[in-house]
């Protein structure tokens, strides 16, 4: 398994731990901080944690694209993602509700991550140890 796959596996592990911890303790912490009034909005938190995790992985790939000098592709991909999200988020918000924005962002970032992963695998040559 190459270094890139090991790093992505680490990201997945951190994401799973973060989502489980958020589900188990984030609600309790927010209720302590903001009283019981926050309870009706707690359903928004887990998708937001997913957005933060997806954003972190995307930043990692943005850094790799900068290092391997794929900045034109990076800019083009980010513009395409912006256009896609401008189209999909209103539809999801209308169908799902407020979490539609988070799901739209997670979907868009996930598509970007998969595409960037494929490009990096084709560009970077490395030896497995």
N, C-alpha and C positions, 0 to 999 in steps of 0.2 A: 504494500500500500504506500503510495507516494505521500510526500509531505502535505500537499494540498488536501488530499483526502483525510489525512490525520487531523488537520486543522478544522476541516468541515465537520468531522466527527466530534471534535471538541465543542464546536459551536452547537451542534445538535444536543450534546449532553448538557451544556449550560442552559440551552433553551428549555429543555425538559425540566430541569431542576427549577429554573425561573418560573415556568408556568405552574408547576405544582406548588411551589412556595407562594406564588401570588394567589392561587386558588385557596390555599389553606389559611394564610395569615394576613393577606393584604386587606381583606374586608374588615377584620378585627382591628387592625391598626388604623384604618381610615375612620372607623366608628369612634375609636378613642380620640382621634385628632379632631374630627368634625361633628361629633355627636350622632345621634340616630337619624338625623335629617339626610345623611349621605346614603343611607341604605337603599333608597329607591334608584340610585344611580350606579350601584356597584356592578350591575350587569355590563357596564361599559368598560370595566377595567381589564378583563382578560384579553379582549381584542386589542386594547391599547398596548398591553405587554407584548402581544404578538407583533404589533407594528414596530415597537422598539427593537425587538429581536431581529426582525427582518431588515430594519434599517442598519443595524450593526453589521450584519452579514454583507449587505450591499456596500457599505463603506469599505469593508475589507476588499471586496472585488474592485471597487473604484480605485483603491490604492494599488492593487495589482495591475490594473489597466494603465495607470499612470507610470508605473515602473517599467512595464513592457512597451511603453510608448504607443498605446492604442487610444490616444486622446480624442481623435476625430470620431472613432467608433463610440467612445464613451459619451461624448457630447450628443451624438446622433441617437444613441440608445436612450439617454436621459430625456431628450426632447420627445422621442416616440413614447416613452413611458408617461410623460406629462400629458400628451395628447390622449393616450389611452385612459388615463385616470380621469381626465376631464369628461370623457364620454361615459365611463362605467360607473363612477360614483353617484351621479344623480339617479341613475337607474336603480342601483342597489339601495340607496337611501329611500327611494320611493317604495321599493318592494319590501325591504327588511326593516327599515327604521334607522335610528341613529347609528347603530353598529354597521350599517352598510358602508359608511365612509371608511371605517377601519378594515372591513373585509375587502373593500376595493383596493385600499393601499397594500394590504398583505398580498392580494392576488397580483397586483402590478409588480411589486418588489420581488415576489417569487418568480415571476416570468423573467424579470431582468436577471435575477441570480442564476437561473438555469441557463439562460443564453450566455451570460458571462462565464459561467463554469465551462461550458462547451468551448468557447473561444480560448480560454486560458489553457484547457487541456490540449487543444490543437497547437497552440503557440509555444508553450513551455515544454521542453524536453528534459526529463529527469530520469535518473537511474533508481530503481527500487533496490533497497538494501536487504 
